[in-house]
Amino acid sequence: MRRHKIEPRANWKQEVERWGLLFHTEEEGVYWDESAYYEFTAEEINRIERATNELHPMCLQAAQHVIDRQQYARFGIPDYAIPMIEWAWEAEPPTLYGRFDLAFDGTEIKMLEYNADTPTSLLEAAVVQWQWLEQRFPDSDQFNSLYEALVAAWKRLKDERALKGMAIHFASAETVEDEMTIALLRDTAHEAGLQTEGLLVEDIGWHAQKRFFVDLQDARMWTIFKLYPWEWMLQEEFGQFAVETYRDTQWIEPIWKLLLSNKALLAVMWEMFPGHPYLLPAYQDGPREMSKYVKKALLGREGSNVQIFDGSEVESVDGPYGSEGYIYQGIAPLPLLDGNRPVIGSWIIDEVAHGIGIRETKGWITNNTSRFVPHLFN
């Protein structure tokens, strides 16, 4: 794995906007950064793909372990949601995607966490970096069949009649990033021959008499793809209705993803697979024997409430999380390349690894301003 500096395309802003990436520049600098790219060998890509395909079923085994042993308290899951988690786990409603965050130094691959419920940066990974590759390095390849895999996943669900209702409703918070992710997902569903409707999460209505969710036209919503975390939903009245009517209304991602997107999963996996080459030591009761470790809030997002310790604190990011508890995880072997530390986002689509995107930062903590840098392999 090597990082190369390169001159950006003269019209790069117009090009990425043409493919839907509108927040390419921020106050702190660029978000989409094509002044560099990462080059992998085919063997390195194969290793990342194998690791991702091995980690996903390990996570599912961990979820089964938690359900079998009723360890929900470790995850801070409210009691009223547990029956529907268990029902959904057995019923196997549709699940579309997830993104592992991996550390890779060219030698070791380590799982940092699993964003299995509401992962973002999909547009950048699936479309924008592919268009960059076709313009700049048309004779090279990229680990990226994300768009095609999404279309195939929707088509499979359509062919298997696994989706309820005539249309899928896609809902997100009112942010540019979330709306762009939703737009991409709707595009792939359309290509698979599905009808879609879009709205904001806050515009999802509730019919109190008939007890179902309605859209802005007061039409019943049968299948809802929500780019909105389940843990947030469960703190709201809206989420209680979702749990009460879960057997009738189909939500993507399913409610059992609460078990995979919570960092307590990391401690469960270390207990189940101690010393596994893809895992880092992780505990919920403190750092134990570790002098170098990362303290993460169980429900923290985008680098919030993370502290890095190397004997003493060396880096931290504040935030609104932490009351739910913390995880203490060993420090990963993040390489330092041209003063940057990359984290690989490795995507699962329909249970299989289909591509990666890379975020890099000058420090140790990847947050919402960390730059997205394209990649290729030869």
C-alpha angles and dihedrals in degrees: 000000000000135000116221127194115224139170111260119239111274091238098034095134093055091045096053091043089053088061094047104266103132102160096060094131130047136181090264091053136273123349096188101053117187094161083099140023137194121239122203133182118240089249092055091051090050090053093051091048092049092048092051093048090050096045096052096062089042088058090050090051088052091051090051088049092054092047094047092050096038092234095158094126089069088062097044091239114163116244094239092063096052099083091053093046089055093044092050092046090057096038093051100212117190120299120183115182153342139183129227118207106218135185114217124175095177090270112044129040117204131181112235097179144315120250094197103152111042109006118170136191087074096128092052093048099041103038118004099052090045091056089048090053093050091053100040107027109016092162093056129076136230132207092243129117092137100123094048091046092052091051090049092049093052090046091052091051090048094048092047090049088234095142123083124225133010097284139028114233113216115203132181142158117272099267128119092234095052094044091052091050090050091049091055093048091049090051091054091047091050090051088054089055099258128138116233140187126197132211142143120270089240089058094058105115131209123218101213096193099045093031102225138110121263135194129227090285090052090248117147114259113221103170120029126185104199125192089198125101119256091223089060092047093053090057091058134068086241089063093052089056089049091055094045092053098033095120090058103038118057116221125193116230095037121237094252087072083083085083096053101042094050114091090224082081088073092061092046091052093049089052091050098041106026113187094009109163093233096049135078123215108269132180138173099207098060140297093294109185095357120108092176113052148129122243111209132179110242092236099028118140135201094004096307118149095012123142127188118208129192100167086314134019111293101171137006143171122205124217147144097282134086105080087098092060138260143264123220111212132178117255112263124229096254109176122231109226119174088339093308133110114211127206118198117223105205114194129218115201118183091347096308134095111251110164151332141241125195128221120187137189138177092239135044100266120078110211139165092285096052111122124254110225123188124235143201139182135213 
